[in-house]
Amino acid sequence: MISHNLVLMATSQGVTAIPREIDDRLRMFGKEPWEVDYNLYGYCDMCNTRIDEFGFCACGGAAD
């Protein structure tokens, strides 16, 4: 497993595992997975996972 610090160091230097030209996730969401802010909404009552800044959690639906 790659440490979070190593990933941050690599991205700050412009090195990514997937080239930006073919990175579909970056194209769809405009940011890398480690840049998502999970501190806005807390946890989902149904699946007990963190709600991301887009209002979604791990159980597949929009968290209320």
N, CA, C and O atoms as a Maestro MAE file, in Angstrom:
{
 s_m_m2io_version
 :::
 2.0.0
}

f_m_ct {
 s_m_title
 :::
 protein
 m_atom[256] {
  # First column is atom index #
  i_m_mmod_type
  r_m_x_coord
  r_m_y_coord
  r_m_z_coord
  i_m_residue_number
  s_m_chain_name
  s_m_pdb_residue_name
  s_m_pdb_atom_name
  i_m_atomic_number
  :::
  1 25 0.838 -1.184 0.000 1 A "MET " " N  " 7
  2 3 0.000 0.000 0.000 1 A "MET " " CA " 6
  3 2 0.881 1.246 0.000 1 A "MET " " C  " 6
  4 15 1.883 1.297 0.713 1 A "MET " " O  " 8
  5 25 0.517 2.238 -0.788 2 A "ILE " " N  " 7
  6 3 1.269 3.480 -0.890 2 A "ILE " " CA " 6
  7 2 0.847 4.410 0.236 2 A "ILE " " C  " 6
  8 15 -0.345 4.596 0.478 2 A "ILE " " O  " 8
  9 25 1.814 4.989 0.918 3 A "SER " " N  " 7
  10 3 1.475 5.887 2.021 3 A "SER " " CA " 6
  11 2 0.905 7.192 1.475 3 A "SER " " C  " 6
  12 15 1.219 7.606 0.359 3 A "SER " " O  " 8
  13 25 0.069 7.824 2.278 4 A "HIS " " N  " 7
  14 3 -0.570 9.083 1.888 4 A "HIS " " CA " 6
  15 2 0.478 10.169 1.658 4 A "HIS " " C  " 6
  16 15 0.334 10.976 0.739 4 A "HIS " " O  " 8
  17 25 1.525 10.200 2.475 5 A "ASN " " N  " 7
  18 3 2.576 11.208 2.321 5 A "ASN " " CA " 6
  19 2 3.307 11.047 0.997 5 A "ASN " " C  " 6
  20 15 3.651 12.036 0.351 5 A "ASN " " O  " 8
  21 25 3.544 9.808 0.592 6 A "LEU " " N  " 7
  22 3 4.208 9.555 -0.675 6 A "LEU " " CA " 6
  23 2 3.333 10.013 -1.839 6 A "LEU " " C  " 6
  24 15 3.834 10.585 -2.808 6 A "LEU " " O  " 8
  25 25 2.036 9.764 -1.746 7 A "VAL " " N  " 7
  26 3 1.107 10.191 -2.791 7 A "VAL " " CA " 6
  27 2 1.094 11.710 -2.890 7 A "VAL " " C  " 6
  28 15 1.133 12.259 -3.991 7 A "VAL " " O  " 8
  29 25 1.037 12.400 -1.742 8 A "LEU " " N  " 7
  30 3 1.044 13.859 -1.758 8 A "LEU " " CA " 6
  31 2 2.336 14.399 -2.339 8 A "LEU " " C  " 6
  32 15 2.320 15.366 -3.100 8 A "LEU " " O  " 8
  33 25 3.448 13.786 -1.988 9 A "MET " " N  " 7
  34 3 4.723 14.227 -2.521 9 A "MET " " CA " 6
  35 2 4.770 14.024 -4.034 9 A "MET " " C  " 6
  36 15 5.238 14.894 -4.769 9 A "MET " " O  " 8
  37 25 4.286 12.883 -4.492 10 A "ALA " " N  " 7
  38 3 4.300 12.586 -5.921 10 A "ALA " " CA " 6
  39 2 3.391 13.532 -6.695 10 A "ALA " " C  " 6
  40 15 3.763 14.001 -7.770 10 A "ALA " " O  " 8
  41 25 2.214 13.817 -6.169 11 A "THR " " N  " 7
  42 3 1.298 14.693 -6.888 11 A "THR " " CA " 6
  43 2 1.770 16.131 -6.868 11 A "THR " " C  " 6
  44 15 1.537 16.870 -7.824 11 A "THR " " O  " 8
  45 25 2.433 16.545 -5.789 12 A "SER " " N  " 7
  46 3 2.943 17.911 -5.752 12 A "SER " " CA " 6
  47 2 4.054 18.100 -6.778 12 A "SER " " C  " 6
  48 15 4.332 19.223 -7.198 12 A "SER " " O  " 8
  49 25 4.682 17.009 -7.176 13 A "GLN " " N  " 7
  50 3 5.738 17.074 -8.180 13 A "GLN " " CA " 6
  51 2 5.215 16.731 -9.572 13 A "GLN " " C  " 6
  52 15 5.993 16.622 -10.520 13 A "GLN " " O  " 8
  53 25 3.898 16.561 -9.699 14 A "GLY " " N  " 7
  54 3 3.303 16.285 -11.000 14 A "GLY " " CA " 6
  55 2 3.374 14.835 -11.425 14 A "GLY " " C  " 6
  56 15 3.143 14.539 -12.597 14 A "GLY " " O  " 8
  57 25 3.685 13.911 -10.517 15 A "VAL " " N  " 7
  58 3 3.786 12.491 -10.835 15 A "VAL " " CA " 6
  59 2 2.504 11.806 -10.375 15 A "VAL " " C  " 6
  60 15 2.147 11.893 -9.200 15 A "VAL " " O  " 8
  61 25 1.812 11.130 -11.278 16 A "THR " " N  " 7
  62 3 0.616 10.383 -10.910 16 A "THR " " CA " 6
  63 2 0.698 8.983 -11.493 16 A "THR " " C  " 6
  64 15 1.447 8.741 -12.439 16 A "THR " " O  " 8
  65 25 -0.071 8.065 -10.930 17 A "ALA " " N  " 7
  66 3 -0.085 6.690 -11.408 17 A "ALA " " CA " 6
  67 2 -0.789 6.586 -12.758 17 A "ALA " " C  " 6
  68 15 -0.421 5.757 -13.591 17 A "ALA " " O  " 8
  69 25 -1.798 7.423 -12.973 18 A "ILE " " N  " 7
  70 3 -2.552 7.428 -14.225 18 A "ILE " " CA " 6
  71 2 -2.263 8.746 -14.940 18 A "ILE " " C  " 6
  72 15 -2.419 9.813 -14.347 18 A "ILE " " O  " 8
  73 25 -1.853 8.689 -16.179 19 A "PRO " " N  " 7
  74 3 -1.609 9.942 -16.905 19 A "PRO " " CA " 6
  75 2 -2.870 10.810 -16.949 19 A "PRO " " C  " 6
  76 15 -3.971 10.293 -17.138 19 A "PRO " " O  " 8
  77 25 -2.719 12.107 -16.777 20 A "ARG " " N  " 7
  78 3 -3.856 13.031 -16.713 20 A "ARG " " CA " 6
  79 2 -4.726 12.959 -17.969 20 A "ARG " " C  " 6
  80 15 -5.929 13.211 -17.896 20 A "ARG " " O  " 8
  81 25 -4.147 12.626 -19.100 21 A "GLU " " N  " 7
  82 3 -4.908 12.580 -20.349 21 A "GLU " " CA " 6
  83 2 -5.962 11.480 -20.356 21 A "GLU " " C  " 6
  84 15 -6.984 11.613 -21.029 21 A "GLU " " O  " 8
  85 25 -5.731 10.394 -19.619 22 A "ILE " " N  " 7
  86 3 -6.672 9.272 -19.621 22 A "ILE " " CA " 6
  87 2 -7.292 9.026 -18.250 22 A "ILE " " C  " 6
  88 15 -7.925 7.989 -18.048 22 A "ILE " " O  " 8
  89 25 -7.130 9.941 -17.308 23 A "ASP " " N  " 7
  90 3 -7.668 9.791 -15.960 23 A "ASP " " CA " 6
  91 2 -9.138 10.205 -15.963 23 A "ASP " " C  " 6
  92 15 -9.455 11.386 -15.819 23 A "ASP " " O  " 8
  93 25 -10.034 9.231 -16.129 24 A "ASP " " N  " 7
  94 3 -11.471 9.513 -16.212 24 A "ASP " " CA " 6
  95 2 -12.035 10.072 -14.918 24 A "ASP " " C  " 6
  96 15 -12.917 10.930 -14.953 24 A "ASP " " O  " 8
  97 25 -11.546 9.606 -13.781 25 A "ARG " " N  " 7
  98 3 -12.045 10.110 -12.506 25 A "ARG " " CA " 6
  99 2 -11.717 11.592 -12.346 25 A "ARG " " C  " 6
  100 15 -12.561 12.372 -11.907 25 A "ARG " " O  " 8
  101 25 -10.516 11.973 -12.696 26 A "LEU " " N  " 7
  102 3 -10.116 13.380 -12.630 26 A "LEU " " CA " 6
  103 2 -10.959 14.215 -13.586 26 A "LEU " " C  " 6
  104 15 -11.340 15.340 -13.264 26 A "LEU " " O  " 8
  105 25 -11.242 13.676 -14.739 27 A "ARG " " N  " 7
  106 3 -12.061 14.385 -15.721 27 A "ARG " " CA " 6
  107 2 -13.506 14.548 -15.230 27 A "ARG " " C  " 6
  108 15 -14.119 15.593 -15.452 27 A "ARG " " O  " 8
  109 25 -14.049 13.526 -14.569 28 A "MET " " N  " 7
  110 3 -15.434 13.589 -14.092 28 A "MET " " CA " 6
  111 2 -15.604 14.507 -12.886 28 A "MET " " C  " 6
  112 15 -16.541 15.303 -12.837 28 A "MET " " O  " 8
  113 25 -14.702 14.398 -11.916 29 A "PHE " " N  " 7
  114 3 -14.877 15.110 -10.651 29 A "PHE " " CA " 6
  115 2 -13.982 16.327 -10.489 29 A "PHE " " C  " 6
  116 15 -14.216 17.146 -9.600 29 A "PHE " " O  " 8
  117 25 -12.972 16.462 -11.320 30 A "GLY " " N  " 7
  118 3 -12.107 17.628 -11.268 30 A "GLY " " CA " 6
  119 2 -11.087 17.619 -10.149 30 A "GLY " " C  " 6
  120 15 -10.451 18.641 -9.887 30 A "GLY " " O  " 8
  121 25 -10.917 16.491 -9.484 31 A "LYS " " N  " 7
  122 3 -9.935 16.386 -8.409 31 A "LYS " " CA " 6
  123 2 -9.558 14.935 -8.185 31 A "LYS " " C  " 6
  124 15 -10.247 14.022 -8.639 31 A "LYS " " O  " 8
  125 25 -8.466 14.736 -7.486 32 A "GLU " " N  " 7
  126 3 -7.999 13.395 -7.157 32 A "GLU " " CA " 6
  127 2 -8.766 12.877 -5.940 32 A "GLU " " C  " 6
  128 15 -9.327 13.678 -5.192 32 A "GLU " " O  " 8
  129 25 -8.807 11.552 -5.720 33 A "PRO " " N  " 7
  130 3 -9.571 10.997 -4.595 33 A "PRO " " CA " 6
  131 2 -9.136 11.531 -3.235 33 A "PRO " " C  " 6
  132 15 -9.972 11.692 -2.346 33 A "PRO " " O  " 8
  133 25 -7.860 11.804 -3.057 34 A "TRP " " N  " 7
  134 3 -7.395 12.266 -1.748 34 A "TRP " " CA " 6
  135 2 -7.677 13.748 -1.515 34 A "TRP " " C  " 6
  136 15 -7.399 14.261 -0.431 34 A "TRP " " O  " 8
  137 25 -8.222 14.441 -2.506 35 A "GLU " " N  " 7
  138 3 -8.566 15.850 -2.350 35 A "GLU " " CA " 6
  139 2 -10.020 16.076 -1.929 35 A "GLU " " C  " 6
  140 15 -10.422 17.215 -1.691 35 A "GLU " " O  " 8
  141 25 -10.809 15.006 -1.835 36 A "VAL " " N  " 7
  142 3 -12.213 15.121 -1.454 36 A "VAL " " CA " 6
  143 2 -12.323 15.462 0.030 36 A "VAL " " C  " 6
  144 15 -11.633 14.865 0.856 36 A "VAL " " O  " 8
  145 25 -13.185 16.418 0.371 37 A "ASP " " N  " 7
  146 3 -13.375 16.848 1.755 37 A "ASP " " CA " 6
  147 2 -14.509 16.046 2.386 37 A "ASP " " C  " 6
  148 15 -15.664 16.172 1.979 37 A "ASP " " O  " 8
  149 25 -14.180 15.222 3.380 38 A "TYR " " N  " 7
  150 3 -15.173 14.393 4.056 38 A "TYR " " CA " 6
  151 2 -15.622 14.992 5.387 38 A "TYR " " C  " 6
  152 15 -16.368 14.349 6.125 38 A "TYR " " O  " 8
  153 25 -15.190 16.188 5.702 39 A "ASN " " N  " 7
  154 3 -15.471 16.770 7.012 39 A "ASN " " CA " 6
  155 2 -16.692 17.679 7.031 39 A "ASN " " C  " 6
  156 15 -16.961 18.307 8.055 39 A "ASN " " O  " 8
  157 25 -17.431 17.771 5.949 40 A "LEU " " N  " 7
  158 3 -18.558 18.695 5.881 40 A "LEU " " CA " 6
  159 2 -19.837 18.149 6.496 40 A "LEU " " C  " 6
  160 15 -20.553 18.889 7.170 40 A "LEU " " O  " 8
  161 25 -20.146 16.866 6.280 41 A "TYR " " N  " 7
  162 3 -21.463 16.345 6.627 41 A "TYR " " CA " 6
  163 2 -21.486 15.236 7.663 41 A "TYR " " C  " 6
  164 15 -22.566 14.865 8.123 41 A "TYR " " O  " 8
  165 25 -20.351 14.695 8.045 42 A "GLY " " N  " 7
  166 3 -20.340 13.633 9.050 42 A "GLY " " CA " 6
  167 2 -20.521 12.249 8.445 42 A "GLY " " C  " 6
  168 15 -19.951 11.930 7.402 42 A "GLY " " O  " 8
  169 25 -21.340 11.423 9.131 43 A "TYR " " N  " 7
  170 3 -21.508 10.022 8.742 43 A "TYR " " CA " 6
  171 2 -22.948 9.722 8.331 43 A "TYR " " C  " 6
  172 15 -23.888 10.344 8.826 43 A "TYR " " O  " 8
  173 25 -23.107 8.768 7.426 44 A "CYS " " N  " 7
  174 3 -24.424 8.319 6.977 44 A "CYS " " CA " 6
  175 2 -25.083 7.491 8.080 44 A "CYS " " C  " 6
  176 15 -24.430 6.652 8.700 44 A "CYS " " O  " 8
  177 25 -26.355 7.720 8.321 45 A "ASP " " N  " 7
  178 3 -27.085 6.970 9.351 45 A "ASP " " CA " 6
  179 2 -27.317 5.516 8.955 45 A "ASP " " C  " 6
  180 15 -27.448 4.656 9.826 45 A "ASP " " O  " 8
  181 25 -27.370 5.228 7.654 46 A "MET " " N  " 7
  182 3 -27.674 3.868 7.213 46 A "MET " " CA " 6
  183 2 -26.437 2.974 7.131 46 A "MET " " C  " 6
  184 15 -26.472 1.832 7.588 46 A "MET " " O  " 8
  185 25 -25.339 3.483 6.551 47 A "CYS " " N  " 7
  186 3 -24.173 2.622 6.350 47 A "CYS " " CA " 6
  187 2 -22.979 3.005 7.225 47 A "CYS " " C  " 6
  188 15 -21.960 2.315 7.214 47 A "CYS " " O  " 8
  189 25 -23.093 4.091 7.976 48 A "ASN " " N  " 7
  190 3 -22.065 4.534 8.919 48 A "ASN " " CA " 6
  191 2 -20.719 4.829 8.248 48 A "ASN " " C  " 6
  192 15 -19.668 4.605 8.850 48 A "ASN " " O  " 8
  193 25 -20.743 5.326 7.017 49 A "THR " " N  " 7
  194 3 -19.522 5.771 6.351 49 A "THR " " CA " 6
  195 2 -19.590 7.282 6.171 49 A "THR " " C  " 6
  196 15 -20.656 7.889 6.274 49 A "THR " " O  " 8
  197 25 -18.437 7.875 5.900 50 A "ARG " " N  " 7
  198 3 -18.381 9.328 5.760 50 A "ARG " " CA " 6
  199 2 -19.112 9.793 4.507 50 A "ARG " " C  " 6
  200 15 -19.091 9.122 3.474 50 A "ARG " " O  " 8
  201 25 -19.752 10.941 4.612 51 A "ILE " " N  " 7
  202 3 -20.439 11.560 3.483 51 A "ILE " " CA " 6
  203 2 -19.469 12.544 2.856 51 A "ILE " " C  " 6
  204 15 -18.880 13.373 3.550 51 A "ILE " " O  " 8
  205 25 -19.303 12.453 1.540 52 A "ASP " " N  " 7
  206 3 -18.349 13.340 0.876 52 A "ASP " " CA " 6
  207 2 -18.968 14.698 0.572 52 A "ASP " " C  " 6
  208 15 -20.137 14.942 0.873 52 A "ASP " " O  " 8
  209 25 -18.184 15.563 -0.018 53 A "GLU " " N  " 7
  210 3 -18.633 16.928 -0.285 53 A "GLU " " CA " 6
  211 2 -19.728 17.007 -1.343 53 A "GLU " " C  " 6
  212 15 -20.358 18.051 -1.514 53 A "GLU " " O  " 8
  213 25 -19.956 15.900 -2.055 54 A "PHE " " N  " 7
  214 3 -21.021 15.853 -3.056 54 A "PHE " " CA " 6
  215 2 -22.321 15.309 -2.476 54 A "PHE " " C  " 6
  216 15 -23.333 15.251 -3.174 54 A "PHE " " O  " 8
  217 25 -22.304 14.905 -1.194 55 A "GLY " " N  " 7
  218 3 -23.493 14.397 -0.521 55 A "GLY " " CA " 6
  219 2 -23.718 12.908 -0.672 55 A "GLY " " C  " 6
  220 15 -24.827 12.427 -0.439 55 A "GLY " " O  " 8
  221 25 -22.679 12.158 -1.061 56 A "PHE " " N  " 7
  222 3 -22.813 10.719 -1.253 56 A "PHE " " CA " 6
  223 2 -22.002 9.946 -0.226 56 A "PHE " " C  " 6
  224 15 -21.006 10.440 0.302 56 A "PHE " " O  " 8
  225 25 -22.448 8.718 0.047 57 A "CYS " " N  " 7
  226 3 -21.762 7.837 0.984 57 A "CYS " " CA " 6
  227 2 -21.564 6.484 0.312 57 A "CYS " " C  " 6
  228 15 -21.783 6.351 -0.892 57 A "CYS " " O  " 8
  229 25 -21.149 5.477 1.085 58 A "ALA " " N  " 7
  230 3 -20.818 4.167 0.518 58 A "ALA " " CA " 6
  231 2 -22.030 3.297 0.189 58 A "ALA " " C  " 6
  232 15 -21.884 2.304 -0.523 58 A "ALA " " O  " 8
  233 25 -23.236 3.643 0.690 59 A "CYS " " N  " 7
  234 3 -24.371 2.762 0.420 59 A "CYS " " CA " 6
  235 2 -25.033 3.082 -0.930 59 A "CYS " " C  " 6
  236 15 -26.081 2.524 -1.253 59 A "CYS " " O  " 8
  237 25 -24.435 3.959 -1.698 60 A "GLY " " N  " 7
  238 3 -24.861 4.159 -3.072 60 A "GLY " " CA " 6
  239 2 -25.924 5.202 -3.300 60 A "GLY " " C  " 6
  240 15 -26.260 5.484 -4.450 60 A "GLY " " O  " 8
  241 25 -26.456 5.774 -2.271 61 A "GLY " " N  " 7
  242 3 -27.481 6.799 -2.464 61 A "GLY " " CA " 6
  243 2 -27.053 8.114 -1.850 61 A "GLY " " C  " 6
  244 15 -26.073 8.193 -1.109 61 A "GLY " " O  " 8
  245 25 -27.796 9.120 -2.171 62 A "ALA " " N  " 7
  246 3 -27.508 10.418 -1.563 62 A "ALA " " CA " 6
  247 2 -27.920 10.356 -0.100 62 A "ALA " " C  " 6
  248 15 -29.035 9.945 0.221 62 A "ALA " " O  " 8
  249 25 -27.038 10.756 0.764 63 A "ALA " " N  " 7
  250 3 -27.326 10.734 2.205 63 A "ALA " " CA " 6
  251 2 -28.242 11.882 2.566 63 A "ALA " " C  " 6
  252 15 -28.084 12.995 2.065 63 A "ALA " " O  " 8
  253 25 -29.198 11.614 3.433 64 A "ASP " " N  " 7
  254 3 -30.129 12.658 3.861 64 A "ASP " " CA " 6
  255 2 -29.611 13.364 5.086 64 A "ASP " " C  " 6
  256 15 -30.262 14.277 5.594 64 A "ASP " " O  " 8
  :::
 }
 m_bond[255] {
  # First column is bond index #
  i_m_from
  i_m_to
  i_m_order
  :::
  1 1 2 1
  2 2 3 1
  3 3 4 2
  4 3 5 1
  5 5 6 1
  6 6 7 1
  7 7 8 2
  8 7 9 1
  9 9 10 1
  10 10 11 1
  11 11 12 2
  12 11 13 1
  13 13 14 1
  14 14 15 1
  15 15 16 2
  16 15 17 1
  17 17 18 1
  18 18 19 1
  19 19 20 2
  20 19 21 1
  21 21 22 1
  22 22 23 1
  23 23 24 2
  24 23 25 1
  25 25 26 1
  26 26 27 1
  27 27 28 2
  28 27 29 1
  29 29 30 1
  30 30 31 1
  31 31 32 2
  32 31 33 1
  33 33 34 1
  34 34 35 1
  35 35 36 2
  36 35 37 1
  37 37 38 1
  38 38 39 1
  39 39 40 2
  40 39 41 1
  41 41 42 1
  42 42 43 1
  43 43 44 2
  44 43 45 1
  45 45 46 1
  46 46 47 1
  47 47 48 2
  48 47 49 1
  49 49 50 1
  50 50 51 1
  51 51 52 2
  52 51 53 1
  53 53 54 1
  54 54 55 1
  55 55 56 2
  56 55 57 1
  57 57 58 1
  58 58 59 1
  59 59 60 2
  60 59 61 1
  61 61 62 1
  62 62 63 1
  63 63 64 2
  64 63 65 1
  65 65 66 1
  66 66 67 1
  67 67 68 2
  68 67 69 1
  69 69 70 1
  70 70 71 1
  71 71 72 2
  72 71 73 1
  73 73 74 1
  74 74 75 1
  75 75 76 2
  76 75 77 1
  77 77 78 1
  78 78 79 1
  79 79 80 2
  80 79 81 1
  81 81 82 1
  82 82 83 1
  83 83 84 2
  84 83 85 1
  85 85 86 1
  86 86 87 1
  87 87 88 2
  88 87 89 1
  89 89 90 1
  90 90 91 1
  91 91 92 2
  92 91 93 1
  93 93 94 1
  94 94 95 1
  95 95 96 2
  96 95 97 1
  97 97 98 1
  98 98 99 1
  99 99 100 2
  100 99 101 1
  101 101 102 1
  102 102 103 1
  103 103 104 2
  104 103 105 1
  105 105 106 1
  106 106 107 1
  107 107 108 2
  108 107 109 1
  109 109 110 1
  110 110 111 1
  111 111 112 2
  112 111 113 1
  113 113 114 1
  114 114 115 1
  115 115 116 2
  116 115 117 1
  117 117 118 1
  118 118 119 1
  119 119 120 2
  120 119 121 1
  121 121 122 1
  122 122 123 1
  123 123 124 2
  124 123 125 1
  125 125 126 1
  126 126 127 1
  127 127 128 2
  128 127 129 1
  129 129 130 1
  130 130 131 1
  131 131 132 2
  132 131 133 1
  133 133 134 1
  134 134 135 1
  135 135 136 2
  136 135 137 1
  137 137 138 1
  138 138 139 1
  139 139 140 2
  140 139 141 1
  141 141 142 1
  142 142 143 1
  143 143 144 2
  144 143 145 1
  145 145 146 1
  146 146 147 1
  147 147 148 2
  148 147 149 1
  149 149 150 1
  150 150 151 1
  151 151 152 2
  152 151 153 1
  153 153 154 1
  154 154 155 1
  155 155 156 2
  156 155 157 1
  157 157 158 1
  158 158 159 1
  159 159 160 2
  160 159 161 1
  161 161 162 1
  162 162 163 1
  163 163 164 2
  164 163 165 1
  165 165 166 1
  166 166 167 1
  167 167 168 2
  168 167 169 1
  169 169 170 1
  170 170 171 1
  171 171 172 2
  172 171 173 1
  173 173 174 1
  174 174 175 1
  175 175 176 2
  176 175 177 1
  177 177 178 1
  178 178 179 1
  179 179 180 2
  180 179 181 1
  181 181 182 1
  182 182 183 1
  183 183 184 2
  184 183 185 1
  185 185 186 1
  186 186 187 1
  187 187 188 2
  188 187 189 1
  189 189 190 1
  190 190 191 1
  191 191 192 2
  192 191 193 1
  193 193 194 1
  194 194 195 1
  195 195 196 2
  196 195 197 1
  197 197 198 1
  198 198 199 1
  199 199 200 2
  200 199 201 1
  201 201 202 1
  202 202 203 1
  203 203 204 2
  204 203 205 1
  205 205 206 1
  206 206 207 1
  207 207 208 2
  208 207 209 1
  209 209 210 1
  210 210 211 1
  211 211 212 2
  212 211 213 1
  213 213 214 1
  214 214 215 1
  215 215 216 2
  216 215 217 1
  217 217 218 1
  218 218 219 1
  219 219 220 2
  220 219 221 1
  221 221 222 1
  222 222 223 1
  223 223 224 2
  224 223 225 1
  225 225 226 1
  226 226 227 1
  227 227 228 2
  228 227 229 1
  229 229 230 1
  230 230 231 1
  231 231 232 2
  232 231 233 1
  233 233 234 1
  234 234 235 1
  235 235 236 2
  236 235 237 1
  237 237 238 1
  238 238 239 1
  239 239 240 2
  240 239 241 1
  241 241 242 1
  242 242 243 1
  243 243 244 2
  244 243 245 1
  245 245 246 1
  246 246 247 1
  247 247 248 2
  248 247 249 1
  249 249 250 1
  250 250 251 1
  251 251 252 2
  252 251 253 1
  253 253 254 1
  254 254 255 1
  255 255 256 2
  :::
 }
}
